[in-house]
Structure formats: C-alpha cells, structure tokens
Amino acid sequence: MIEAPHFSSAGAKKKAIALPEAIFDGRVNEHALHRAVVTYLSNQRQGTAATKTRSFVSGGNQKPWRQKGTGRARQGSTRAPHWRHGGVVFGPHPRDYRLGIPKKVRQIARKSALNARAREGALLVVDALAYEKPKTKTLVELLGKLGVAGRKVLVLTADSALAHNVYLAGRNIPDVRVQRFVDATAYDVLWSGAVVVEAAALSGVEPEEEGEGSDA
C-alpha cells in the first residue's frame, strides 16, 4: 500500500491517505513509459518541413555551355544540386510523423508514471478545490503551502462543475498545468516535478480494462 501526503484545500496538512491500489500498485514499467513518451512527442510534430528538389527549382532549362571544347566539365543544368541555388538532395518533405500505441500499453504507462511520482513522494492529495470564481492568487498560495512553488506542477482535478475555475486560476502561472485526472497522460505526469491530485478524483478510480489493446 502506498500513502501520499494529504492536505486541505487551504493547504493545512492532514493525515496521510492511502492511494487506491487499482492504480498505485508500486510497479513502474520503464519500457511502456519510454514508448508512451516517444509516441506523444512524435505526434506533436507538424511534419511541414519542405525543401525543393531540382525539379521544383525554377530556371536551369538551358544547358549552361556546350558539351565539348570549353575545357570545363560538362553541365546540363544550373539547378543541379552541386550548383549554387540548385536543388536540395535528400531534403525533408511534408510527411506524417504520427505513431500509434496500443491502449493497454498507454494505460500501463500512465499507471507507471503515477506510481513513479508516488514512490518519490512527489504526489500530493488535496481536498476539493471548490473555486466559485477563478482566483490565481488562491492557487498560488496553496502551491506555496504545499511546498511545490517554483517547480513544474501538474494539478489534477475531479470531473466536477468547478474544475474549469481551477483551470482558469492556474493557466497564468508559469510551469503549472491544470487538467482533469482522467485526461492526464504519462507524458503529462513525467513532465511535472510534483503532482497535486484532488481526493475526489481518486475516490472513483476503477481498475484498468484488461481487454485487447488497439492503436491510438
């Protein structure tokens, strides 16, 4: 059983809370984590880099000089790759860098990332952040009391009506990301130096499905 520090919504320290074993079983699969991160970063690439081969460079339609008798090497076009302003050889062209990952591997990677942060003591549980209005100052004060100010912090909220106010409160804070617990990926968790989770987000955690994985 893994325990995590527990705090009130105002930052007051409470008794440590046991994390649900459905996710926090202490196992970290580094291979799944690596594949999840590589897939995520690859899928962020736009793939719009482009260069012109000699067939796309304008000009060069006429032979620069006659074939023989000049004492110079024969040339057929001024747009050949070895000429200045010529075409590019083996340059990049628009392509799709998107990779797929089985659903089961993605789930294992997410669990592994959360377990890694919990084992490091970098996962903190707080009571519901019931912000009636988005107040950045309130969230900054809370992170300061939790001892994570100045670090990369991932705040994971429960799926509640007030979660959007927490997001609005945190979007102006450098190196702070706020999103729903169910939407957090392995990359999001590994990006952070500390993870702050609402207790309500953990209360409804169920074991991951054990069905066949499919490419995503």
Secondary structure by P-SEA (a helix, b strand, c coil): cbbbbbbccccccccccccccccccccccaaaaaaaaaaaaaaaccccbbbbcccccccccccccccccccccccccccccccccccccccccccccbbbbcaaaaaaaaaaaaaaaaaaccbbbbcccccccccaaaaaaaaaaacccccbbbbbbccccaaaaaaaaccccccbbbbccccccaaaaaaccbbbbbcccccccccccccccccc
